[in-house]
């Protein structure tokens, strides 16, 4: 392992772009961030400017290299992690984007999904891609962009249009159009990629009026994606050698390399991912199947469940009902609340996600008594995060027949030690929380470093973790979780 080789990770997320510098041992030594605009119109459509994202990418890399004091000649390569389903189109001959990108949160393409569903493709979509037909995914977003962007249909006829998620757009721009590629993790989230045959699916692409030949080449996540000098920032080109969607990057960065290993990213919502190995399976318990990554010519699969409201519940407590002034207060209120009351909060603000998928559900605070006060309400809101994640993990265990005894956790809410201990107690397993929060970028850096040969699998030992182990009695655990299931059942009836 070289002592003079560093890796840069670009983590392009929903709110902004990070550039991180990792040393030869795989430790992050510096991070720089820049936000970009959230463009929301009167219809509630959410967009990003692709050009702004690329410009910020060049800027943050420049800031990171300058502030770290690392010479460009000591940088071995680059890894990229990205917000996954955000979608854009651009002209192949000029590289110019045709309008704004449609952000993953935006459901403007819902009518296209209804149309595709009426044509009988909902079943094949799920059976081939592992994903339920939804405007959340790029297939419908790209179709919407083609149908609603001036000049796009003419370019489609000439095969002069490029389709990309953020990773493909950045690769194209960084390599000056020399590389039009994506990786297996991002391809598997487009709803156009057959995760069993490992190719763009002709039947599904036809349903969305997209020609497979016009889509990017799909590569292993640790393969060579092209070279870049970052618009002259470096005096020599460096290879892009690792690409992963953000949740997949976090799974990889957490070292979840073997079947049964699982991670949860606690954010505004939460992404729970379980590595299920080299053989795919379709869930019968309310979660979806995707590709984890492709490495060394082999792919791994994951089960994934997404929850809409976890960290967002804390924001609701602060910004909407005013029970707290700062998220850091929640731990104190949890510890001061009356112990072992039976208050439950079900945060179905816009329905329930995995594993229930009931869009008509609304939220509820259940079990109020005369002793219910501020502390008890705050604690019920914090505990609902752990309950929801436990629901998804139990569903995954039922699908694959693997019991979960260890959860690797990351994200802002993991700073709350009451929540992490409660999560451990509910799971009856260990919860491991790394000191480093930027796990998506870490995974991209590790994939790049491994692909370049400057890291080996010992790099995963670079993360220092705090362990939470269960202390709750079995009968108490069963009573509490049973109460949660009853509370959810109340709002579903």
Secondary structure as the mmCIF struct_conf table of DSSP 4:
data_model
#
loop_
_struct_conf.conf_type_id
_struct_conf.id
_struct_conf.beg_label_comp_id
_struct_conf.beg_label_asym_id
_struct_conf.beg_label_seq_id
_struct_conf.end_label_comp_id
_struct_conf.end_label_asym_id
_struct_conf.end_label_seq_id
BEND BEND1 UNK A 3 UNK A 4
STRN STRN1 UNK A 6 UNK A 12
BEND BEND2 UNK A 14 UNK A 15
STRN STRN2 UNK A 16 UNK A 22
TURN_TY1_P TURN_TY1_P1 UNK A 24 UNK A 25
BEND BEND3 UNK A 26 UNK A 26
STRN STRN3 UNK A 28 UNK A 35
STRN STRN4 UNK A 39 UNK A 40
TURN_TY1_P TURN_TY1_P2 UNK A 42 UNK A 43
STRN STRN5 UNK A 46 UNK A 48
HELX_RH_AL_P HELX_RH_AL_P1 UNK A 50 UNK A 68
TURN_TY1_P TURN_TY1_P3 UNK A 69 UNK A 69
HELX_RH_3T_P HELX_RH_3T_P1 UNK A 72 UNK A 74
STRN STRN6 UNK A 75 UNK A 82
BEND BEND4 UNK A 84 UNK A 85
STRN STRN7 UNK A 87 UNK A 91
TURN_TY1_P TURN_TY1_P4 UNK A 92 UNK A 94
STRN STRN8 UNK A 97 UNK A 97
BEND BEND5 UNK A 99 UNK A 99
HELX_LH_PP_P HELX_LH_PP_P1 UNK A 100 UNK A 100
STRN STRN9 UNK A 101 UNK A 102
HELX_LH_PP_P HELX_LH_PP_P2 UNK A 103 UNK A 103
TURN_TY1_P TURN_TY1_P5 UNK A 104 UNK A 105
TURN_TY1_P TURN_TY1_P6 UNK A 108 UNK A 109
HELX_RH_AL_P HELX_RH_AL_P2 UNK A 110 UNK A 118
TURN_TY1_P TURN_TY1_P7 UNK A 119 UNK A 120
HELX_RH_AL_P HELX_RH_AL_P3 UNK A 122 UNK A 129
BEND BEND6 UNK A 130 UNK A 131
TURN_TY1_P TURN_TY1_P8 UNK A 135 UNK A 136
BEND BEND7 UNK A 137 UNK A 137
HELX_RH_AL_P HELX_RH_AL_P4 UNK A 138 UNK A 148
BEND BEND8 UNK A 149 UNK A 149
TURN_TY1_P TURN_TY1_P9 UNK A 150 UNK A 151
HELX_RH_AL_P HELX_RH_AL_P5 UNK A 152 UNK A 157
TURN_TY1_P TURN_TY1_P10 UNK A 158 UNK A 159
STRN STRN10 UNK A 161 UNK A 165
HELX_RH_AL_P HELX_RH_AL_P6 UNK A 166 UNK A 174
TURN_TY1_P TURN_TY1_P11 UNK A 175 UNK A 177
BEND BEND9 UNK A 178 UNK A 178
STRN STRN11 UNK A 181 UNK A 183
HELX_RH_AL_P HELX_RH_AL_P7 UNK A 184 UNK A 187
TURN_TY1_P TURN_TY1_P12 UNK A 188 UNK A 189
BEND BEND10 UNK A 190 UNK A 191
STRN STRN12 UNK A 193 UNK A 194
TURN_TY1_P TURN_TY1_P13 UNK A 195 UNK A 198
STRN STRN13 UNK A 199 UNK A 200
HELX_RH_AL_P HELX_RH_AL_P8 UNK A 202 UNK A 207
TURN_TY1_P TURN_TY1_P14 UNK A 208 UNK A 209
HELX_RH_3T_P HELX_RH_3T_P2 UNK A 212 UNK A 214
BEND BEND11 UNK A 215 UNK A 215
HELX_LH_PP_P HELX_LH_PP_P3 UNK A 216 UNK A 216
STRN STRN14 UNK A 217 UNK A 219
TURN_TY1_P TURN_TY1_P15 UNK A 221 UNK A 222
BEND BEND12 UNK A 223 UNK A 223
STRN STRN15 UNK A 227 UNK A 228
TURN_TY1_P TURN_TY1_P16 UNK A 230 UNK A 233
BEND BEND13 UNK A 234 UNK A 236
STRN STRN16 UNK A 238 UNK A 245
HELX_RH_AL_P HELX_RH_AL_P9 UNK A 246 UNK A 253
TURN_TY1_P TURN_TY1_P17 UNK A 254 UNK A 255
BEND BEND14 UNK A 258 UNK A 258
TURN_TY1_P TURN_TY1_P18 UNK A 259 UNK A 260
STRN STRN17 UNK A 262 UNK A 266
BEND BEND15 UNK A 267 UNK A 269
STRN STRN18 UNK A 270 UNK A 277
TURN_TY1_P TURN_TY1_P19 UNK A 278 UNK A 278
BEND BEND16 UNK A 279 UNK A 279
BEND BEND17 UNK A 284 UNK A 286
STRN STRN19 UNK A 288 UNK A 295
TURN_TY1_P TURN_TY1_P20 UNK A 296 UNK A 297
STRN STRN20 UNK A 298 UNK A 307
BEND BEND18 UNK A 308 UNK A 308
BEND BEND19 UNK A 310 UNK A 310
HELX_RH_AL_P HELX_RH_AL_P10 UNK A 311 UNK A 315
HELX_RH_PI_P HELX_RH_PI_P1 UNK A 316 UNK A 320
BEND BEND20 UNK A 321 UNK A 321
BEND BEND21 UNK A 323 UNK A 323
BEND BEND22 UNK A 325 UNK A 326
HELX_RH_3T_P HELX_RH_3T_P3 UNK A 327 UNK A 329
HELX_RH_AL_P HELX_RH_AL_P11 UNK A 330 UNK A 336
BEND BEND23 UNK A 337 UNK A 337
HELX_LH_PP_P HELX_LH_PP_P4 UNK A 338 UNK A 338
TURN_TY1_P TURN_TY1_P21 UNK A 339 UNK A 340
STRN STRN21 UNK A 344 UNK A 346
TURN_TY1_P TURN_TY1_P22 UNK A 349 UNK A 350
STRN STRN22 UNK A 352 UNK A 352
TURN_TY1_P TURN_TY1_P23 UNK A 354 UNK A 356
STRN STRN23 UNK A 358 UNK A 358
TURN_TY1_P TURN_TY1_P24 UNK A 359 UNK A 360
STRN STRN24 UNK A 364 UNK A 366
TURN_TY1_P TURN_TY1_P25 UNK A 370 UNK A 371
HELX_RH_AL_P HELX_RH_AL_P12 UNK A 374 UNK A 400
STRN STRN25 UNK A 406 UNK A 410
BEND BEND24 UNK A 411 UNK A 411
HELX_RH_3T_P HELX_RH_3T_P4 UNK A 412 UNK A 415
HELX_RH_AL_P HELX_RH_AL_P13 UNK A 417 UNK A 427
TURN_TY1_P TURN_TY1_P26 UNK A 428 UNK A 428
BEND BEND25 UNK A 429 UNK A 429
STRN STRN26 UNK A 430 UNK A 434
BEND BEND26 UNK A 435 UNK A 435
HELX_RH_AL_P HELX_RH_AL_P14 UNK A 439 UNK A 452
TURN_TY1_P TURN_TY1_P27 UNK A 453 UNK A 453
BEND BEND27 UNK A 454 UNK A 454
HELX_RH_3T_P HELX_RH_3T_P5 UNK A 457 UNK A 462
STRN STRN27 UNK A 465 UNK A 468
BEND BEND28 UNK A 472 UNK A 472
HELX_RH_AL_P HELX_RH_AL_P15 UNK A 474 UNK A 492
#
